[in-house]
Structures are given as C-alpha cells and as structure tokens.
Amino acid sequence: MRTADVVIVGGGCMGAATAYYLTRHGAGHVVLIERDAQLGTGSTGRNAGGVRHQFSDAANIALSRESIALFARFEDEIGSPIDFWQDGYLFLLASEGSELAFAEAVALQRRLGLDVRWLTAADAAKMTPGLDVAGVRAATFCPADGIADPNGVTMGFVRAAQHGGTLTVLRECEVTGIEVSAGRVAGVTTTQGPIAARVVVNAAGPWAGQVAAMAGVALPVVPERRHIFIAQPAPGASWDDAAYAGRTPASRLMVIDFDTTFYFHREGAGLLFGMGDKSERPGFDTTVRWDFLPEVTETAVTRLPALADASVTHAWAGLYEMTPDHNPVIGGLGVDGLFAIAGFSGHGFQHAPAAGRILADVIVGRDPGLDLTPFAFARFAGGGARGEHHVV
Ligand SMILES: Cc1cc2nc3c(=O)[nH]c(=O)nc-3n(C[C@H](O)[C@H](O)[C@H](O)COP(=O)(O)OP(=O)(O)OC[C@H]3O[C@@H](n4cnc5c(N)ncnc54)[C@H](O)[C@@H]3O)c2cc1C
C-alpha cells in the first residue's frame, strides 16, 4: 500500500495552493489526486479570472488582500506568469437594496484601509466608454481589483511545489472512498489503489459534498451551472479598431451590473461576458444552454450597446460551489485528520492563495493569523452566519 502524509482530493486552484503551502511548511509527502487527465479543468478552468477586494464580509476582504498581494508578485515568488491586470472592478447599482448594501460594504472596506470609490452613474459612464447607465443609482470602483489567469496560478503553484520533491501528482485517479478508523482518517481508496494517510484534504470544488459524504460528513456544497460567452466584433474587426473606440472599454476593467448579475471584461482579443440564470437548479450538468443566450443578450445590450453588433463565437459552462451563506469551509470537518477547502460560492479563484496558505497552517499546527469562525464547518449547525452578500 502506498502511503502519504497528506492526500489532497482535487487538482483545481484550491488543491494546488494547498499543496504548495504544505510543501513549503514541511508537511512531509503530499499526494495531490485529480480524476481528470489534466489539472485545473473543473471550475478553475471555467472561471472569469476576476479578483476583487470588494466583498461585504471582512473575512473575505482579508482573503482578497493577501491573495491579490500574492498575485502581484506571483511571477517573482512562485515563478510563473499569470497575466495579472489591475484595471479595477466597477459595480453598477440599480436598486435601493443594492445601494444600501454596497454603502455599508464600502464603509467597511474603507475602514479596513482600501481605496474604494463611491461614484454617481455619470462618473461611471465617464470612466467606461460605451456603457449605458440608464437606471443606475450609484456605482463603486476599486482600482486595485483586476483579472488573472486561473490556469497560470494553478500550474504555477503545482510546479513550484514539485521543485521541493515532496509532492506527487496523480492524474486520471479518482478517489472512491475515505477510510475512517476509530474516529480518524486512515487513508483513501482510489481507482489506482489505496493510499494510507492520516490527513485528507477535500479540495473537490463543486463535488466537495460528494467527497465529504465518503467519510460520512454532510458538507452543504451545492453545484450550480454558470455560463460564460465570448463575443467578437464584426468579422475581420477588432475591439481595438477605431470603429469601436468609445463604444467599449479599452482596458480590462471588470464591469458588474449587480442587480442583473450581467458582467463583462476584455479577454484577449474578445469580450467575455456572463450572467446568472435565476431558473437554474442545482446539478452537475455543464452543457451549454444556447437557449439562455438571448436572455443574456437582452440585458447585455442595455448596458453595453456595442454588443448588439457582435457575434458570440464560443461559450462554456462551469459550476459554482454554493454554500448556504456563500462563504467557504476552510478547516476541519469534524473527523480527525479530515479537512476542507471548498464551497467558495463562485468567487474562489481569487481566494486560492490565502485559503491554501491558511489551511496549510492549520494542518501543520501553525497560527493562521486570522479568525476562522466565518469559515468554520461548525457554523452550519448553529445557523445565523451572516456570510457574503456580494455574490454574482
Ligand atoms: C462561470 C464561472 C465564473 C467564475 N468566475 C470567477 C471569478 O471571476 N473569480 C473567482 O474568484 N472565481 C470565479 N469562479 C469560481 C471559481 O472558479 C471557483 O471558486 C474555484 O475554481 C474553485 O476551485 P476548486 O479548486 O475548489 O474547484 P475545481 O477547480 O472544480 O477543482 C476540483 C477538482 O476536484 C476534482 N475531483 C472531484 N471529485 C474528485 C474525486 N472523487 N477524485 C479525484 N478528483 C476529484 C475535479 O475533477 C476538479 O478538477 C467562477 C466559476 C464559474 C463556474
């Protein structure tokens, strides 16, 4: 039987970040297990790459600050490029409820020392070529928010962790069971045979509920499909052409119409956009529902009329990993040796560096330097957790 000090289930950004910090903390032999042929093909490979400080929960703001600071020095420290841009996030607020919630959050963000600006609709229009702000009551902007490449981050962490020689990566290997003996984790069974380990980390993203159930734990992480569409201008044209000047932002600014959840940003030669579907029910299906595109486009052209001339060249769907209060679990799952880093509710990519560092600290018995109550598994039993409001 193979043995490991730590087994990590799931090779997305969370598994990768945890592996990196565990190897740096001298946690022994770490085995990262991914059932797909490649790492980062779950939610991590399907996300919009957005990274922001603008959260409503102070605990999430702390994760953002640490993670975004690392993204800024990722290439120097971790050794891989991640196509990181800090062109800001602009939230458009078109209802009284959103305006009130964001006003409260901006006050908190400023108390915590962040540069977050409260804008009028006219200010928002001025800074965003082509944006139609009809019905917008106010907007918020943080210039230090931005976008980064999820694959670069994931593979960067794994490559850096492999340098130390204490990480083994198993691909095309599915974890089929978690062995628990006398109330503590003893190992996992996999399609490539059993592995004995006294620590198992559940980093299975939208599948984290299924993996926790293997140890008899009810972890409330629910998968929910979300679409992303890529639009190109007229054939042969580019968004940078003079014809589009003034009709779309030239920067990679992320714009989010909070009340409809429609968002967009420039992505390479294209324009990436998406929107939540209120009719979507929990499930693992990631088939693209092209019949949803007209509904998205109807909203999209009201905010960015230039999209009316564009063609959608491709689309994909991925899974959000929702918890009841939209905050993740980072820490123990109530069985000795069983940990989770899961349930990030659609904003996990940007928190992977801090979350991975924190969980590695917890596992090796170091002080993570942060109150982990908002991320504790036990909060679901008590109810009443405030959680995160700014979920798109
Ligand atoms: C459309 C969309 C847009 C998003 N936009 C953003 C954004 O702009 N910014 C942001 O921060 N976040 C965003 N997110 C959320 C972000 O993608 C996720 O929070 C994050 O990727 C979660 O990473 P993960 O490693 O936990 O999960 P995953 O990347 O899904 O990794 C889990 C892995 O576990 C593997 N696995 C599962 N079960 C097993 C098993 N039994 N054995 C072996 N392997 C297993 C899976 O194959 C998978 O590769 C978005 C998500 C979607 C779907």
The ligand as a Tripos MOL2 file, in Angstrom:
@<TRIPOS>MOLECULE
LIG
   53    58     1     0     0
SMALL
NO_CHARGES

@<TRIPOS>ATOM
      1 C1        -18.5560   30.5540  -14.8820 C.3       1 LIG1
      2 C2        -17.7400   30.7680  -13.6370 C.ar      1 LIG1
      3 C3        -17.1400   32.0020  -13.4160 C.ar      1 LIG1
      4 C4        -16.3760   32.2140  -12.2800 C.ar      1 LIG1
      5 N1        -15.7440   33.4170  -12.1380 N.ar      1 LIG1
      6 C5        -14.9220   33.6110  -11.0750 C.ar      1 LIG1
      7 C6        -14.1900   34.8240  -10.9500 C.ar      1 LIG1
      8 O1        -14.2590   35.7150  -11.8000 O.2       1 LIG1
      9 N2        -13.3750   34.9610   -9.8720 N.ar      1 LIG1
     10 C7        -13.2720   33.9830   -8.9160 C.ar      1 LIG1
     11 O2        -12.5320   34.1820   -7.9480 O.2       1 LIG1
     12 N3        -13.9430   32.8290   -9.0210 N.ar      1 LIG1
     13 C8        -14.7600   32.6110  -10.0640 C.ar      1 LIG1
     14 N4        -15.4430   31.4380  -10.1900 N.ar      1 LIG1
     15 C9        -15.3640   30.4500   -9.0920 C.3       1 LIG1
     16 C10       -14.0760   29.6420   -9.1540 C.3       1 LIG1
     17 O3        -13.9140   29.1090  -10.4330 O.3       1 LIG1
     18 C11       -14.1360   28.5400   -8.1030 C.3       1 LIG1
     19 O4        -14.4880   29.0750   -6.8380 O.3       1 LIG1
     20 C12       -12.7780   27.8540   -7.9690 C.3       1 LIG1
     21 O5        -12.2700   27.4990   -9.2270 O.3       1 LIG1
     22 C13       -12.9010   26.6020   -7.1080 C.3       1 LIG1
     23 O6        -11.6840   25.9000   -7.2100 O.3       1 LIG1
     24 P1        -11.5700   24.4350   -6.6480 P.3       1 LIG1
     25 O7        -10.1450   24.0390   -6.7880 O.co2     1 LIG1
     26 O8        -12.2030   24.3800   -5.3210 O.co2     1 LIG1
     27 O9        -12.5350   23.5600   -7.5920 O.3       1 LIG1
     28 P2        -12.2620   22.8820   -9.0120 P.3       1 LIG1
     29 O10       -11.4690   23.7420   -9.8950 O.co2     1 LIG1
     30 O11       -13.5860   22.4220   -9.5330 O.co2     1 LIG1
     31 O12       -11.3760   21.6430   -8.6440 O.3       1 LIG1
     32 C14       -11.9050   20.4880   -8.0250 C.3       1 LIG1
     33 C15       -11.2820   19.3000   -8.7050 C.3       1 LIG1
     34 O13       -11.6000   18.1300   -7.9620 O.3       1 LIG1
     35 C16       -11.6700   17.0580   -8.8760 C.3       1 LIG1
     36 N5        -12.4010   15.9710   -8.2280 N.ar      1 LIG1
     37 C17       -13.6820   15.9910   -7.7890 C.ar      1 LIG1
     38 N6        -14.0130   14.8170   -7.2140 N.ar      1 LIG1
     39 C18       -12.8830   14.0410   -7.2770 C.ar      1 LIG1
     40 C19       -12.5850   12.7160   -6.8470 C.ar      1 LIG1
     41 N7        -13.5010   11.9500   -6.2420 N.pl3     1 LIG1
     42 N8        -11.3430   12.2400   -7.0700 N.ar      1 LIG1
     43 C20       -10.3940   12.9890   -7.7040 C.ar      1 LIG1
     44 N9        -10.6350   14.2560   -8.1250 N.ar      1 LIG1
     45 C21       -11.8630   14.7680   -7.9160 C.ar      1 LIG1
     46 C22       -12.3920   17.6540  -10.0670 C.3       1 LIG1
     47 O14       -12.1700   16.9100  -11.2410 O.3       1 LIG1
     48 C23       -11.7950   19.0640  -10.1150 C.3       1 LIG1
     49 O15       -10.7170   19.1720  -11.0310 O.3       1 LIG1
     50 C24       -16.2240   31.1900  -11.3140 C.ar      1 LIG1
     51 C25       -16.8060   29.9390  -11.5340 C.ar      1 LIG1
     52 C26       -17.5540   29.7160  -12.6900 C.ar      1 LIG1
     53 C27       -18.1770   28.3680  -12.9150 C.3       1 LIG1
@<TRIPOS>BOND
     1     1     2 1
     2     2     3 ar
     3     2    52 ar
     4     3     4 ar
     5     4     5 ar
     6     4    50 ar
     7     5     6 ar
     8     6     7 ar
     9     6    13 1
    10     7     8 2
    11     7     9 ar
    12     9    10 ar
    13    10    11 2
    14    10    12 ar
    15    12    13 ar
    16    13    14 ar
    17    14    15 1
    18    14    50 ar
    19    15    16 1
    20    16    17 1
    21    16    18 1
    22    18    19 1
    23    18    20 1
    24    20    21 1
    25    20    22 1
    26    22    23 1
    27    23    24 1
    28    24    25 2
    29    24    26 1
    30    24    27 1
    31    27    28 1
    32    28    29 2
    33    28    30 1
    34    28    31 1
    35    31    32 1
    36    32    33 1
    37    33    34 1
    38    33    48 1
    39    34    35 1
    40    35    36 1
    41    35    46 1
    42    36    37 ar
    43    36    45 ar
    44    37    38 ar
    45    38    39 ar
    46    39    40 ar
    47    39    45 ar
    48    40    41 1
    49    40    42 ar
    50    42    43 ar
    51    43    44 ar
    52    44    45 ar
    53    46    47 1
    54    46    48 1
    55    48    49 1
    56    50    51 ar
    57    51    52 ar
    58    52    53 1
@<TRIPOS>SUBSTRUCTURE
     1 LIG1         1 GROUP 0 **** ****
